[in-house]
Amino acid sequence: MPHVRYALALTLLLPFSGTAQAASFPCDKAEAPDEKAICAHLPLNDRDVEMATRFEILKAVLPMGGQSKLKEDQETWLVERRTCGAEVECLRTAYDARLKVLRGVLAEFAKQGPQ
């Protein structure tokens, strides 16, 4: 059960994550419209921090097959996010949908207990 405790401990740290830059990319190197918008809007930046943190937690605790699916889904989502351009509402909706999925996967994983 240590992996569940590890995942839950990291989840508890989410509110304390810094928001000086987005978690999934460096804001000082942002070139794409979606990245610039994420860096310019604190609520989007906060969603990016949470998304990236949950993704990393899941990547660390899921079995190999689950990791591959997680990475494929994330890459697909990033392509979809890019289509939002700088439209804040579109980005918010994209993040909210992705976070719902990642929260659900983490919750299901935590329920399963040791593998």
C-alpha positions as a printed Julia matrix, in Angstrom:
115×3 Matrix{Float64}:
   0.0    0.0     0.0
   2.99   2.38    0.0
   2.25   3.49   -3.58
  -1.24   4.55   -2.56
   0.11   6.51    0.4
   2.71   8.11   -1.89
   0.04   9.14   -4.41
  -2.24  10.48   -1.72
   0.59  12.41   -0.06
   1.48  14.06   -3.35
  -2.17  14.85   -3.96
  -2.33  16.62   -0.62
   0.61  18.79   -1.7
  -1.22  20.08   -4.79
  -2.64  23.18   -3.11
   0.89  24.21   -2.12
   2.37  23.99   -5.62
   3.9   27.22   -6.82
   2.26  29.08   -9.66
   5.14  31.24  -10.82
   5.17  29.23  -14.0
   3.14  26.47  -15.51
   4.11  22.98  -14.42
   4.12  21.34  -17.82
   6.31  23.89  -19.64
   8.49  26.92  -18.84
   6.51  30.13  -19.28
   9.62  32.09  -20.26
   9.86  29.86  -23.34
   6.15  29.84  -24.19
   5.63  30.54  -27.89
   2.32  28.9   -28.79
  -0.87  30.94  -28.17
  -2.27  28.33  -25.76
   0.91  28.34  -23.68
   1.03  32.14  -23.56
  -2.6   32.27  -22.43
  -1.97  29.66  -19.73
   0.97  31.64  -18.4
  -0.96  34.93  -18.52
  -4.07  33.67  -16.67
  -3.53  32.47  -13.11
  -6.61  30.17  -13.04
  -5.36  28.4   -16.19
  -1.87  28.26  -14.78
  -3.24  26.68  -11.6
  -5.1   24.09  -13.67
  -1.89  23.34  -15.58
   0.01  22.84  -12.32
  -2.64  20.45  -11.03
  -2.87  18.59  -14.36
   0.89  18.14  -14.63
   1.2   17.06  -10.99
  -1.6   14.5   -11.25
  -0.15  13.21  -14.52
   3.27  12.71  -12.91
   1.75  10.95   -9.89
  -0.19   8.57  -12.12
   2.8    7.98  -14.37
   4.78   6.94  -11.28
   2.21   4.56   -9.8
   0.32   2.98  -12.7
   1.46  -0.38  -14.07
   3.28  -0.38  -17.43
   0.15  -0.8   -19.6
  -1.62   1.95  -17.71
   1.36   4.25  -18.12
   1.34   3.8   -21.91
  -2.38   4.57  -22.12
  -1.95   7.57  -19.83
   0.85   8.99  -22.01
  -1.1    8.42  -25.24
  -4.18  10.1   -23.78
  -2.08  13.03  -22.55
  -0.5   13.53  -25.98
  -3.94  13.47  -27.61
  -5.21  15.97  -25.05
  -2.26  18.3   -25.65
  -3.02  18.34  -29.39
  -6.65  19.17  -28.58
  -5.59  21.88  -26.12
  -3.42  23.47  -28.79
  -6.52  23.95  -30.99
  -7.91  26.36  -28.38
  -5.23  28.87  -29.23
  -5.46  31.79  -26.79
  -9.2   31.32  -26.11
  -9.32  31.26  -22.31
 -12.78  29.68  -22.03
 -11.82  26.88  -24.43
  -8.64  26.24  -22.44
 -10.58  26.26  -19.15
 -13.02  23.71  -20.54
 -10.18  21.54  -21.86
  -8.38  21.57  -18.51
 -11.56  20.9   -16.54
 -12.31  17.85  -18.7
  -8.75  16.51  -18.45
  -8.61  17.07  -14.7
 -11.88  15.21  -14.25
 -10.37  12.21  -16.04
  -7.08  12.32  -14.12
  -8.86  12.71  -10.77
 -11.07   9.75  -11.61
  -8.13   7.53  -12.6
  -6.28   8.42   -9.4
  -9.37   7.78   -7.28
  -9.88   4.36   -8.92
  -6.23   3.49   -8.47
  -6.34   4.44   -4.8
  -9.43   2.24   -4.26
  -7.68  -0.8    -5.73
  -5.0   -0.94   -3.07
  -1.76  -2.9    -3.53
  -1.29  -4.7    -6.81
